[in-house]
Amino acid sequence: MSAVIRLDLLLHETLCSPYHDLVTRPTGAAIRASVLRALRDAPGVDAALDFSAVRVMDFSCADEVVAKLLAADDLPVARVVLRGVSEDHAHAIEHALNCHGLAVVAVVTNSMRPRLLGSVSDDGHAVFDALIAFGRSLAMPIADSLSWPATRAQDALQILARQRCVLAYPDATYELGAVA
């Protein structure tokens, strides 16, 4: 990870609020703008949005902070990962991402295992889970582990790479990369 952005601190700096809640669309828009500024100030390949101290997040903030951030044309990082996400956060984020046809990797606090949130096919979920076990891999070993044709695994991996959920390398390998 090149940048870790604690949303609770950004909330305090941006809105001078003592609260740890991300609610209302204007709050979400202000936080998204601050996240974009922070990412431009600390450019790199990956960034993590840390939700661990955020108590409540409603759908409108999930839409503004996560979905619209991922959809931004000028996103200065290749990938955004969410960490410290509660089940309630995950529910709101997943709903917002599904509305936009987007996906993201998140580490949900009750499992500490990365998972996909948003618009992901069953094949995408299956190859993602296999990639967690493999680390960095070509499509063929993943296909073999799932008893699939290689093209099916390759197609699912390429879609996840386009969604910025896995990293694709020139040597035709794929990797989840750093998520914590």
Secondary structure, DSSP 8 states (H G I E B T S, - for coil): --EEEEHHHHHHHHH--S--EE-SHHHHHHHHHHHHHHHHHS--SEEEEE-TT--EE-HHHIIIIIIHHHH-TT--SSEEEEEEE-HHHHHHHHHHHHHHT-EEEEEETTT-SEEEEES--HHHHHHHHHHHHHSSB-HHHHHHHHT--HHHHHHHHHHHHHTTSSEE-TTS-EE-----
